């Protein structure tokens, strides 16, 4: 059998699908269809199924997330689920809700021939809504700013339980520690000039992080990947998905991620102001934090460039990783040129 790492993207998905089928056997579901919707760090499948029992006849939709093999247990996944449960319970927001397996577990392990594993899997109820893409309006962005302000206000008082373990988005985290990345492997494929851009950006980001410190007013649990592909709208309500990168970080970084992904939008200045206007209505944002938002947007791009560089040969990216790294490096050069 061909090694998993030598397969094409489609070949890997086919094998992981068999593992997904094995994971779903742990649930009281009559599965109708399984469709891949994401294959990057983890693999996510849309699952249409009828719940078994209680006379259920209607088909319901779920999202099954198949994680990469976890070498140190599933504590980080359980901690993510604990935080999102607190957000649902205490804020009343719509975020992914895990479904318990037949034995009551929220995380199940599954394996399949030809797939490195076993792999932890979580089945979530489907979050309904739509992504706005280029039709994102000023009014919608105000709702996004309000959502994030509420999340950050909650984080100021969030008390994790014993054993809670989520990554930290400091310089080490951005350089790969947060996602188990080998920074040396990433640097090895970059040119001397590209490494210089990364290092200069890291110096600016490090100073910004040190400047803000880590008090509860500026630092706490954040989504960590809050771009347009991870928030959607249902009857005007903002809903968030994909908390896989949630962890400890500066609230300004969370906002920077949101802005980084939207800077190519034609109405970006108006959207940015709409976000900040509604955010400030619910939660104070100091002038110091606001002045560093572009720096934290660059921090996200720097981390993304590192992450991609370590995976240039990953078939999940269909050969486009090098192109995306070049784009990110170019964006960081522009940031450095405009920085005082």
C-alpha positions in Angstrom: 0.0 0.0 0.0 1.3 3.4 -0.9 2.4 5.5 2.1 -0.1 8.1 3.2 2.3 11.0 2.8 2.9 10.0 -0.8 -0.7 10.2 -1.8 -2.4 13.0 -3.6 -4.8 15.2 -1.7 -7.7 13.2 -3.1 -6.1 10.0 -2.2 -5.5 11.1 1.4 -9.2 12.2 1.7 -10.4 8.8 0.5 -8.4 7.0 3.1 -9.4 9.4 5.9 -13.0 9.0 4.8 -12.8 5.3 5.8 -11.5 6.4 9.2 -14.5 8.8 9.4 -16.9 6.0 8.8 -15.3 4.1 11.6 -15.6 7.1 13.9 -19.3 7.5 13.1 -20.0 3.9 14.1 -19.6 5.2 17.7 -22.8 7.3 17.4 -26.5 6.5 17.3 -26.8 7.7 13.7 -28.1 6.3 10.5 -25.6 7.9 8.2 -26.8 8.9 4.7 -23.9 10.7 3.3 -20.3 11.8 4.1 -18.7 14.6 2.1 -15.3 16.2 2.6 -15.3 20.0 3.1 -11.8 20.6 4.4 -8.4 18.9 4.3 -5.6 21.0 5.8 -4.3 20.7 9.4 -7.3 18.5 10.1 -9.9 16.9 7.8 -13.6 17.9 8.1 -16.6 16.0 6.6 -20.2 17.1 6.3 -22.4 14.3 7.6 -26.1 13.9 6.8 -27.8 11.4 9.0 -30.9 10.4 10.9 -30.6 10.1 14.7 -31.5 6.6 15.8 -34.3 6.3 18.4 -37.0 8.7 19.6 -38.8 8.2 16.4 -36.6 10.6 14.6 -37.2 10.7 10.9 -35.8 14.0 9.8 -32.3 14.1 8.3 -29.9 16.3 10.4 -26.5 17.7 9.4 -23.3 17.4 11.3 -19.6 18.3 10.9 -17.1 15.6 11.7 -13.6 16.9 12.5 -10.8 14.3 12.1 -7.7 15.5 13.9 -4.1 14.8 13.0 -2.6 12.1 15.3 -2.2 13.6 18.8 1.0 12.6 20.6 0.2 13.9 24.0 -3.4 13.0 24.5 -6.6 14.9 23.8 -6.4 17.5 26.6 -6.1 20.4 24.1 -9.2 19.2 22.2 -11.2 18.8 25.4 -10.1 22.3 26.5 -11.4 23.8 23.3 -14.7 22.1 23.8 -14.8 23.3 27.4 -14.3 26.9 26.3 -16.9 26.8 23.6 -19.3 25.3 26.0 -18.7 28.2 28.3 -19.4 30.6 25.4 -22.7 28.9 24.6 -23.7 28.7 28.2 -22.6 32.2 29.4 -22.9 34.3 26.3 -25.7 32.5 24.4 -23.7 32.7 21.2 -23.9 30.0 18.4 -20.6 28.2 18.2 -20.0 24.5 17.3 -21.6 22.1 19.8 -20.2 18.6 20.1 -22.4 15.5 19.9 -21.9 12.8 22.5 -21.0 9.3 21.3 -23.0 6.3 22.4 -20.8 6.0 25.5 -21.1 9.7 26.3 -17.7 10.7 25.0 -17.2 14.0 23.2 -14.0 12.8 21.6 -13.7 9.3 20.0 -10.6 7.7 18.5 -10.7 5.9 15.2 -8.2 4.3 12.8 -8.1 2.9 9.3 -5.7 0.9 7.3 -3.2 3.2 5.5 -3.9 6.3 7.7 -1.3 7.3 10.4 -3.2 7.1 13.6 -5.3 6.5 15.6 -6.9 9.9 15.3 -9.2 11.8 17.7 -12.5 12.8 16.1 -15.2 15.2 17.2 -18.8 15.3 15.8 -20.4 18.7 15.9 -23.9 19.8 15.2 -24.0 21.8 12.0 -23.9 25.6 12.4 -26.4 27.0 9.9 -25.8 30.3 8.2 -24.1 31.8 5.1 -20.8 33.3 4.4 -21.0 36.8 2.9 -17.6 36.9 1.1 -17.3 40.1 -1.1 -20.9 41.0 -0.2 -19.8 41.7 3.4 -21.5 45.1 4.3 -20.8 47.8 6.8 -23.8 46.8 8.8 -22.7 43.1 8.9 -19.2 44.2 10.0 -20.7 46.1 12.9 -22.3 42.8 14.0 -18.9 41.1 13.7 -17.3 43.8 15.9 -20.0 43.4 18.5 -19.6 39.6 18.5 -15.8 39.8 19.1 -16.3 42.5 21.8 -18.6 40.1 23.7 -16.2 37.3 23.3 -13.3 39.3 24.6 -15.3 40.7 27.5 -16.2 37.1 28.5 -12.5 36.1 28.2 -11.5 38.8 30.8 -13.3 36.8 33.5 -13.1 33.3 32.1 -11.7 30.8 34.7 -10.3 27.6 33.2 -10.7 24.4 35.0 -7.7 22.4 36.3 -5.8 20.8 33.4 -7.1 23.3 30.8 -4.5 23.4 28.0 -4.6 25.6 25.0 -1.7 27.0 23.0 -0.3 30.5 23.5 -0.1 32.9 20.5 3.2 34.6 21.5 6.3 34.7 19.3 7.1 31.1 20.0 3.5 30.1 19.2 3.5 32.1 16.0 6.8 30.5 15.0 5.1 27.1 15.3 4.9 26.0 18.9 1.2 26.6 19.0 0.6 24.0 16.2 3.5 21.6 16.7 5.5 23.2 13.8 9.3 22.8 13.3 10.5 26.4 12.8 13.9 25.2 11.5 12.1 23.2 8.8 10.2 26.3 7.7 13.3 28.4 7.6 15.2 25.8 5.6 13.1 26.4 2.5 13.1 30.2 2.7 15.8 32.3 1.0 18.1 34.5 3.1 16.1 37.5 2.1 12.8 35.9 3.1 14.2 34.8 6.4 15.3 38.4 7.0 11.7 39.7 6.4 10.3 37.1 8.8 12.9 38.0 11.5 12.4 41.8 11.1 8.6 41.3 11.4 9.1 39.1 14.5 11.1 41.8 16.2 8.3 44.3 15.6 5.7 41.8 16.8 7.7 40.9 19.9 8.0 44.5 20.9 4.3 45.0 20.5 3.5 42.0 22.6 5.9 43.2 25.3 4.5 46.7 25.1 0.9 45.5 25.9 1.9 42.9 28.5 -0.5 40.1 29.5 -3.0 41.6 31.9 -6.6 40.3 31.7 -7.6 43.6 30.1 -5.5 42.9 27.0 -4.8 39.2 27.0 -7.0 36.1 27.4 -8.7 33.3 25.4 -9.2 34.3 21.8 -10.6 32.5 18.7 -7.2 32.9 17.0 -8.4 32.4 13.4 -11.4 34.7 13.0 -11.4 35.4 9.3 -14.3 35.5 6.9 -14.2 31.7 6.4 -14.9 31.2 10.1 -17.8 33.4 10.8 -21.2 33.4 9.1 -24.6 35.0 9.4 -28.0 33.6 10.2 -30.9 36.1 10.1 -28.5 38.8 10.9 -26.9 36.9 13.8 -23.1 36.3 13.7 -22.1 32.7 14.3 -18.5 31.5 14.7 -17.0 28.1 13.7 -13.6 26.4 13.7 -12.1 27.1 17.1 -9.3 24.7 16.4 -6.7 27.6 16.8 -8.3 29.1 20.0 -5.8 29.8 22.7 -4.2 32.4 24.9 -3.3 35.6 23.1 -3.8 39.4 22.8 -7.3 40.5 22.0 -5.6 42.9 19.5 -4.2 39.8 17.7 -7.7 38.4 17.4 -8.8 41.7 15.7 -5.7 41.7 13.6 -6.5 38.3 12.2 -9.9 39.5 11.3 -8.5 42.6 9.6 -5.6 40.8 7.9 -8.0 38.6 5.9 -10.2 41.6 4.9 -7.6 44.1 3.7 -8.1 43.2 0.0 -11.8 44.1 0.2 -12.6 47.2 -1.8 -14.4 48.7 1.2 -11.9 47.7 3.8 -11.5 51.2 5.4 -15.2 51.5 6.0 -15.5 47.9 7.1 -12.6 48.3 9.6 -14.2 51.5 11.0 -17.5 49.8 11.3 -16.0 46.9 13.3 -14.1 49.2 15.6 -17.1 51.5 16.1 -19.4 48.6 17.3 -16.5 46.9 19.3 -15.9 50.2 21.2 -19.6 50.4 22.1 -19.4 47.3 24.1 -15.7 47.1 25.2 -13.0 49.6 25.6 -10.1 49.4 23.1 -7.1 51.5 24.2 -5.4 53.9 21.7 -2.3 51.8 22.3 -4.0 48.6 21.3 -5.6 50.2 18.3 -2.3 51.6 17.1 -0.9 48.0 17.1 -3.7 46.3 15.1 -1.7 46.4 11.8 1.2 44.9 13.7 -0.9 42.0 14.9 -2.3 41.5 11.4 1.3 41.2 10.2 1.9 38.7 13.1 -0.9 36.5 11.7 0.6 36.7 8.2 4.1 35.9 9.5 2.8 32.8 11.4 0.9 31.7 8.3 4.0 32.1 6.1 5.9 29.9 8.6 3.2 27.3 8.8 3.0 27.1 5.0 6.8 27.0 4.6 7.0 23.8 6.7 4.4 22.2 4.5 5.4 23.0 0.9 5.2 19.3 0.0 1.9 18.7 1.7 -0.6 17.5 -1.0 -3.4 19.2 0.9 -2.3 22.5 -0.7 -2.4 21.1 -4.2 1.0 22.6 -5.0 0.1 26.2 -4.1 1.8 26.5 -0.8 4.9 28.1 -2.3 2.8 30.7 -4.1 1.0 31.6 -0.9 4.3 31.9 1.1 5.5 34.4 -1.6 2.3 36.4 -1.2 2.6 36.5 2.6 6.3 37.5 2.4 5.4 40.3 0.0 2.7 41.6 2.4 5.2 41.6 5.3 7.6 43.6 3.2 4.9 46.2 2.6 4.1 46.3 6.3 7.8 46.8 7.2 8.2 49.6 4.7 5.2 51.4 6.1 6.1 50.9 9.8 7.8 53.8 11.6 
